Amino acid sequence: MVAPPHLVPALCLVLLARFPSSVSARGDVLELGDADFDYLATEHETMLVKFYAPWCGHCKKLAPDFNKAATRLKGHVQLAKVDCTAHSETCGRFGVSGYPTLKIFRYGRDSGPYDGPRTAEGIYQYMKKQAGPDSVHLKTKEHLEDFVNNYDASVVGVFSGEDSSRLSEFLKAAGLLRDQFRFAHVTDPRLAEDYNTNIDSEYVLLFRPPRLANAFEDSVVVFRDYLTIGSLRRFIRDHLYGLCPHMTLENRDRLRVRDLLTAYYDLDYHHNPRGSNYWRNRVMKVVSKYAGRGLTFSVANKKDFLSELEEDFGLSDGGELPVVTIQTRLGNKFTMREEFTRDGQSLERFLEDYFADRLKRYVKSEPVPERNSGAVKVVVAETFDEVVNDPEKDVLIQFYSPTCPHCKKLEPVYRELADKLKSDHNVVIAKMNARDNDIPLNYDVQGFPTIYLAPVGRKDEPIRYEGSRELRDFLQFLKREGSRGLVSGKSKNEL
């Protein structure tokens, strides 16, 4: 029976009242609320939920990437959102205190926070790994071959049976680490005999990404030590990347915990794996001679890191040839100025100079000012050590941005402070444009203005100024934290 036309609007209102949130789903992101969260969430094996507020700027910024990821994950992982301004009961139940908060749910149960990237590609890759079981049970050799023939690395446990105590520990590790690695297991050791001839033992196989296979190292590494969550985590961490991994926007932070050389070029393993490995093999032929000397190595897509290369290293695109940098965990940066040669000789000379300490460190710096006679001394990266780390002076250094309104508001007070102390030769009041100069690692600058005191005898432990931006408070801070008493224009220790 078809409803009369005049009843259709009323019927729609009834349906909207019955299912207030789910029917308002837009695109591929499911909208949930207090009335329907529990029964709709339980229908999905894996679901990523964004708890947000419509007025939140970070939420608005995330929305396009979240929607794109939802479309790519459709049919595998459901993405959903909850407006916490309209559905505070649900948000309160899951401890949401800030926006956006992202959580992973499995059949409606809170599985934990989402700690992955917040780009469309990052969300897609991260959540793709969350779909399905923690570890896939492989039952044939064909299934094993299909599983390890993947773009990413694979971790496969080989066990004597489903009642193995080591399998139980392996599954616990897979549950904790599945957001970072792909896990599978076999309970018939004969399925893995092509990778290890000892079919009577239990072990774990780490398959490095097939696209990175090379003649300089094994593609499969065997773990035979006593299996615990900690020991397996360390094994994967130490062997996953191999000699020269592919650095991406997602894994760069994990790779940069060590001193790292990176060759950037038009790397694209999706569309041009052969061309990508052409340059990587030339890099590996050289760097394999320097393995074990405290420097790690990687290759990366130049386009992904172009803004970083320009801003942090002063490098341009450079054409088809790789450009090479070294960045140490202490923040020192070096660039290979010689053109990359196909025989690898230029890279070898660069490495020889690095290990012989002959390279000049690259520092992003504004030009050194020709005149610096004002009461507030202008510091650039090239003069930071000379001015701020002067062993005879307490230096108050302000990190600012030229476009920051708070910095402009502080300027007259900061200038008055410098004028008041200009006769005190033990104190320097200085400022540095943090947007266009490298900031030393022991200074944590997240916003502007940020102010530190580098006192005599404690240059490696600068003291952050947390007080109000009034002249009297600055003077009290300098008197309290400085190495000597203050001398103002009129008398000693005047406040």
C-alpha positions in Angstrom: 0.0 0.0 0.0 1.4 3.4 -1.0 0.9 6.4 1.4 -1.1 9.3 0.0 1.1 12.2 -1.1 -0.2 14.5 1.7 1.0 11.9 4.3 4.6 11.5 3.1 6.0 14.5 5.0 4.4 13.3 8.2 5.7 9.8 7.7 9.3 11.1 7.2 9.0 13.0 10.5 7.9 9.8 12.3 11.0 7.9 10.9 13.3 10.8 11.8 12.0 10.7 15.4 12.4 7.0 15.6 16.0 7.0 14.4 17.3 10.5 15.1 21.0 9.9 14.4 21.5 7.0 12.1 19.3 8.2 9.4 21.2 11.5 9.3 24.4 9.6 8.2 26.2 11.7 5.5 28.4 10.0 3.0 30.2 7.0 4.5 30.5 8.4 8.1 27.8 7.0 10.3 26.3 9.6 12.7 25.5 8.1 16.2 23.9 9.5 19.3 22.6 8.7 22.7 19.5 6.9 21.4 21.3 4.5 18.9 25.0 4.2 19.8 24.8 0.9 21.7 22.7 -1.1 19.2 24.3 0.3 16.1 27.9 0.0 17.3 27.5 -3.7 18.2 26.8 -4.4 14.5 30.3 -3.6 13.5 33.4 -5.8 14.2 35.7 -2.8 14.0 34.6 0.9 14.1 36.5 4.1 14.5 34.4 6.8 16.3 35.2 10.5 16.3 33.7 12.4 19.2 33.6 16.1 18.3 32.0 19.5 18.8 30.8 21.5 15.8 32.6 24.7 17.0 36.0 22.9 17.4 38.6 24.1 14.9 40.6 20.9 15.0 37.5 18.9 14.4 36.7 21.0 11.3 40.2 20.5 10.0 40.0 16.7 10.5 36.6 16.3 8.9 37.7 16.1 5.2 40.4 13.5 5.9 38.1 11.5 8.1 35.4 11.5 5.4 37.9 10.4 2.7 39.2 7.6 4.9 35.7 6.5 5.5 35.0 6.1 1.8 38.2 4.1 1.3 37.5 1.8 4.2 33.9 1.2 3.3 33.0 -2.5 3.6 36.0 -3.2 5.8 36.0 -0.7 8.8 33.1 1.6 9.7 33.9 5.2 10.6 31.4 7.1 12.8 31.0 10.3 14.6 29.2 11.6 17.7 28.3 15.3 18.3 29.1 15.7 22.0 27.2 19.0 22.2 24.0 17.1 21.4 24.8 13.7 22.8 26.7 14.4 26.1 25.6 11.1 27.8 27.4 8.9 25.3 30.5 11.2 25.3 30.6 11.3 29.1 30.3 7.5 29.3 33.4 7.0 27.2 35.4 9.7 29.1 35.6 12.2 26.3 37.1 15.5 27.7 38.6 17.1 24.6 37.8 17.4 20.9 38.3 15.6 18.6 38.7 12.3 20.6 39.0 9.2 18.4 38.4 5.7 19.8 38.3 2.2 18.3 35.4 0.0 19.1 35.0 -3.7 18.5 31.4 -5.0 18.4 30.4 -1.9 20.5 33.0 -2.2 23.2 35.7 0.5 23.7 38.9 -1.1 22.5 41.1 1.9 23.2 42.2 5.2 21.9 43.2 5.8 18.3 46.8 6.8 18.2 47.5 6.9 14.5 48.0 9.6 12.0 45.2 12.1 11.2 45.5 12.3 7.5 43.2 10.4 5.1 46.0 8.0 4.0 47.2 7.6 7.6 43.8 6.8 9.0 43.2 4.4 6.1 46.5 2.5 6.6 46.1 2.4 10.4 42.5 1.2 10.4 43.1 -1.3 7.7 45.4 -3.1 10.1 42.7 -3.0 12.8 40.2 -5.0 10.7 39.8 -8.7 11.4 41.5 -10.8 14.1 44.7 -9.7 15.9 46.6 -12.5 14.1 45.3 -14.3 11.0 45.4 -18.1 11.3 46.9 -19.4 8.0 46.2 -23.0 7.1 47.9 -23.5 3.7 51.2 -22.6 2.1 49.2 -20.6 -0.5 47.6 -18.6 2.3 51.0 -18.0 3.8 52.5 -16.8 0.5 49.6 -14.5 -0.1 49.8 -13.0 3.3 53.5 -12.1 3.2 53.3 -10.8 -0.4 52.2 -7.5 0.9 53.3 -3.8 0.6 54.1 -3.8 4.3 56.2 -6.1 6.5 54.6 -9.3 8.0 55.2 -11.1 11.3 54.3 -14.8 11.2 54.5 -17.1 14.2 55.1 -20.8 13.6 53.8 -23.1 16.3 53.3 -26.9 16.8 49.6 -26.7 17.5 46.7 -24.5 18.7 47.4 -25.4 22.3 51.0 -24.1 22.2 51.8 -21.8 25.2 54.0 -19.7 22.9 51.1 -19.2 20.6 49.1 -17.7 23.5 51.9 -15.2 24.2 52.2 -14.4 20.5 48.5 -13.6 20.3 48.8 -11.3 23.3 51.6 -9.4 21.5 49.6 -9.3 18.3 46.7 -7.7 20.2 49.0 -5.0 21.6 51.0 -4.3 18.4 48.5 -4.8 15.6 48.2 -1.1 15.0 51.9 -1.1 14.0 52.5 -4.5 12.3 50.7 -7.3 10.4 50.5 -10.6 12.3 49.6 -14.1 11.3 50.3 -17.6 12.6 50.4 -21.2 11.5 49.9 -24.3 13.7 51.5 -26.7 11.3 55.2 -26.1 11.1 55.4 -27.8 7.7 53.7 -24.8 6.1 56.8 -22.7 6.8 59.5 -25.2 5.9 60.5 -23.1 2.8 61.7 -20.5 5.2 63.2 -22.7 8.0 64.2 -26.3 7.6 63.8 -27.2 11.3 60.1 -28.1 11.4 60.3 -29.5 15.0 60.8 -26.1 16.6 58.6 -23.0 17.2 59.8 -19.6 16.1 58.7 -16.3 14.5 59.4 -15.1 11.0 59.7 -11.5 10.2 59.1 -10.8 6.4 60.4 -7.5 5.3 58.3 -5.8 2.6 58.8 -7.6 -0.7 59.2 -4.3 -2.5 62.4 -3.7 -0.5 64.0 -7.0 -1.4 67.7 -6.6 -2.2 71.0 -8.4 -2.6 72.6 -6.8 0.6 70.5 -8.4 3.3 68.0 -11.2 4.0 64.3 -10.6 3.3 63.3 -13.0 6.1 64.6 -12.9 9.7 64.0 -15.7 12.2 63.3 -15.1 15.9 64.1 -18.2 18.1 64.6 -16.6 21.5 62.3 -17.0 24.5 59.0 -15.5 23.4 57.5 -12.7 25.5 55.7 -9.6 24.4 58.8 -7.5 25.2 61.3 -9.8 23.5 59.1 -9.9 20.3 58.6 -6.2 20.3 62.4 -5.6 20.5 63.1 -8.2 17.8 60.6 -6.5 15.4 62.0 -3.0 16.3 65.6 -4.0 15.7 65.0 -6.0 12.4 61.9 -4.6 10.8 63.5 -1.8 8.7 66.7 -3.5 7.6 69.7 -1.6 6.3 67.8 1.1 4.3 64.1 1.4 4.9 61.5 3.5 3.0 60.8 6.5 5.2 57.3 7.9 5.0 55.3 10.6 6.8 53.9 7.8 9.0 57.1 6.2 10.2 59.5 9.1 10.1 59.3 9.7 13.9 60.3 6.1 14.6 63.3 6.3 12.2 64.5 9.7 13.5 65.2 8.5 17.0 68.7 7.7 15.7 71.2 9.6 13.6 69.7 9.2 10.1 71.0 9.7 6.5 68.2 10.0 4.0 68.3 10.0 0.2 65.2 11.8 -1.3 64.2 11.2 -4.9 61.1 10.5 -7.0 60.3 7.3 -5.1 57.0 5.6 -5.8 56.6 1.9 -5.0 53.0 1.9 -6.1 53.6 3.0 -9.7 57.3 2.7 -10.3 58.9 0.0 -8.1 61.7 -0.7 -10.5 62.7 3.0 -10.7 62.4 3.4 -7.0 64.8 0.5 -6.3 67.3 1.8 -9.0 68.4 4.6 -6.7 67.9 2.7 -3.5 70.2 -0.1 -4.6 72.9 2.5 -5.4 72.5 4.0 -2.0 72.6 0.6 -0.3 75.8 -0.4 -2.2 77.6 2.5 -0.5 76.0 2.6 2.9 76.4 -1.1 3.5 80.1 -0.3 4.0 79.2 2.0 6.9 76.7 -0.2 8.7 77.3 -0.5 12.5 79.0 2.9 12.8 76.2 4.7 14.6 74.5 6.1 11.5 71.3 4.7 10.1 70.0 5.0 6.5 66.7 5.5 4.6 65.2 6.6 1.3 62.1 8.8 0.9 59.8 10.3 -1.7 61.1 13.8 -2.3 57.6 15.3 -2.9 56.4 14.1 0.5 59.2 16.0 2.3 59.8 18.9 -0.1 58.6 21.6 2.3 60.8 20.2 5.0 63.8 20.0 2.7 63.3 23.6 1.7 62.6 25.0 5.2 64.9 22.9 7.3 67.8 22.1 4.9 67.7 25.0 2.3 67.4 22.5 -0.5 65.3 22.8 -3.7 63.8 20.0 -5.8 67.1 19.1 -7.4 65.7 17.3 -10.5 65.8 13.6 -10.9 69.0 13.0 -8.9 68.6 12.2 -5.2 69.4 14.8 -2.6 71.0 13.6 0.6 70.8 14.8 4.2 71.9 13.7 7.6 69.9 14.6 10.7 71.2 13.6 14.1 69.1 12.9 17.1 70.6 16.0 18.8 69.3 18.1 15.9 72.5 18.7 13.9 71.8 18.8 10.1 74.1 18.2 7.2 73.5 18.3 3.4 75.4 16.7 0.6 76.2 19.7 -1.7 78.0 17.6 -4.3 75.7 16.2 -7.1 74.7 12.6 -6.5 76.7 10.4 -8.9 75.4 7.1 -10.3 78.6 5.3 -9.3 78.0 6.3 -5.6 81.4 8.0 -5.3 79.9 11.4 -4.2 77.9 9.7 -1.5 80.9 7.8 -0.3 82.9 11.1 -0.1 80.1 12.7 1.9 80.1 9.8 4.4 83.8 9.9 4.7 83.7 13.6 5.5 80.8 13.0 8.0 82.7 10.3 10.0 85.9 12.4 9.9 84.0 15.4 11.3 84.9 17.5 8.3 81.3 18.6 7.4 80.0 22.0 8.2 76.6 21.8 10.0 73.7 23.4 8.2 71.8 26.0 10.2 68.8 27.8 8.9 69.5 31.4 9.8 68.6 34.9 8.9 71.5 37.1 7.9 73.6 38.4 10.7 72.5 42.0 11.3 75.0 44.6 10.2 74.1 46.9 13.1 72.9 45.5 16.5 73.2 48.6 18.7 69.7 48.6 20.1 68.9 47.9 23.8 67.3 44.6 22.7 69.9 42.5 20.9 68.8 40.7 17.7 69.9 37.1 17.6 69.9 34.8 14.6 70.8 31.1 14.5 74.4 31.9 13.3 75.0 34.1 16.3 73.0 32.2 18.9 76.0 30.5 20.5 78.0 33.8 20.5 75.2 35.8 22.2 73.0 33.5 24.2 75.6 31.1 25.3 78.1 33.8 26.3 79.6 32.2 29.4 79.9 35.6 31.1 76.4 36.9 30.8 72.8 36.0 31.8 70.8 36.2 28.6 67.0 36.6 28.5 66.0 35.4 25.0 62.5 35.9 23.5 61.5 33.6 20.6 58.9 35.4 18.5 57.1 35.3 15.2 56.8 38.5 13.1 53.1 37.9 12.6 52.3 37.2 16.3 50.0 39.8 17.8 51.0 38.9 21.4 54.7 39.5 20.4 53.8 42.9 19.1 51.9 43.7 22.3 55.0 42.7 24.4 57.4 44.7 22.3 57.2 48.0 24.3 57.5 46.3 27.7 60.4 44.2 26.5 62.2 47.3 25.1 61.6 49.1 28.4 63.1 46.2 30.3 66.2 46.3 28.0 66.5 50.1 28.4 66.3 49.8 32.2 69.1 47.2 32.3 71.3 48.6 29.5 73.9 49.7 32.1 74.1 46.2 33.6 76.9 44.5 31.6 76.1 41.1 33.2 72.7 40.9 31.5 71.6 40.8 27.9 68.0 41.2 26.7 67.6 39.5 23.3 65.1 38.2 20.8 65.1 35.8 17.9 62.7 35.3 15.0 61.8 31.6 15.6 60.0 31.3 12.3 63.1 31.9 10.2 65.9 30.6 12.4 66.7 27.1 13.8 66.0 26.8 17.5 68.4 24.8 19.7 66.9 21.5 20.9 67.1 22.4 24.6 64.6 25.2 24.0 61.0 24.0 23.7 59.1 26.6 21.6 55.6 25.6 20.8 53.9 29.1 20.7 54.8 32.8 20.6 56.2 34.6 22.4 58.3 32.0 24.4 60.9 33.4 26.7 63.9 31.7 28.4 66.7 32.8 30.7 70.1 31.3 29.9 72.0 32.0 33.1 75.8 31.9 33.6 76.9 28.3 34.4 73.6 26.8 33.3 73.6 27.4 29.5 72.5 23.8 28.9 69.5 24.2 31.3 67.7 27.4 30.3 64.9 28.5 32.6 61.5 29.1 31.0 59.7 32.3 31.9 56.2 31.6 33.0 55.2 34.9 34.7 53.0 37.8 33.5 54.4 40.1 30.8 54.8 43.1 33.0 58.1 45.0 33.6 58.1 44.4 37.4 57.6 40.6 37.0 60.4 40.4 34.4 62.8 42.2 36.9 61.8 40.0 39.8 62.4 36.9 37.6 65.9 38.1 36.6 66.8 38.9 40.2 65.6 35.5 41.4 67.0 33.3 38.7 70.0 35.3 37.4 73.5 34.5 38.5 74.2 38.0 39.8 72.2 40.9 41.2 70.7 43.3 38.8 72.1 46.8 38.1 69.5 49.1 36.6 70.0 52.7 35.4 70.0 54.2 38.9 70.9 51.7 41.6 71.9 48.1 42.3 69.2 45.5 42.7 66.5 48.0 42.0 63.1 46.4 41.3 
